[in-house]
Amino acid sequence: MAEERQEKPEITESTATAFVLLKDASGKQYVCRISDLRDPSQLTEEEKKRCYENVEEALRRQEGL
């Protein structure tokens, strides 16, 4: 079976500004699309219920711990 080679996306001026590097409270870094970022004060109560303080909390909830 031939190994598929994935090409890296081309980084242009417009795509380079489409992402941001974020760091959570524990210091872990993430790359996020700017369009996905929201002001926490603008979240609905339903959206807040789906939020997590950090990645470890999200993983514990997902795994049912």
Secondary structure, DSSP 8 states (H G I E B T S, - for coil): ------------HHHHTTEEEEE-TTS-EEEEEGGG---GGG--HHHHHT--SSHHHHHHHHHT-
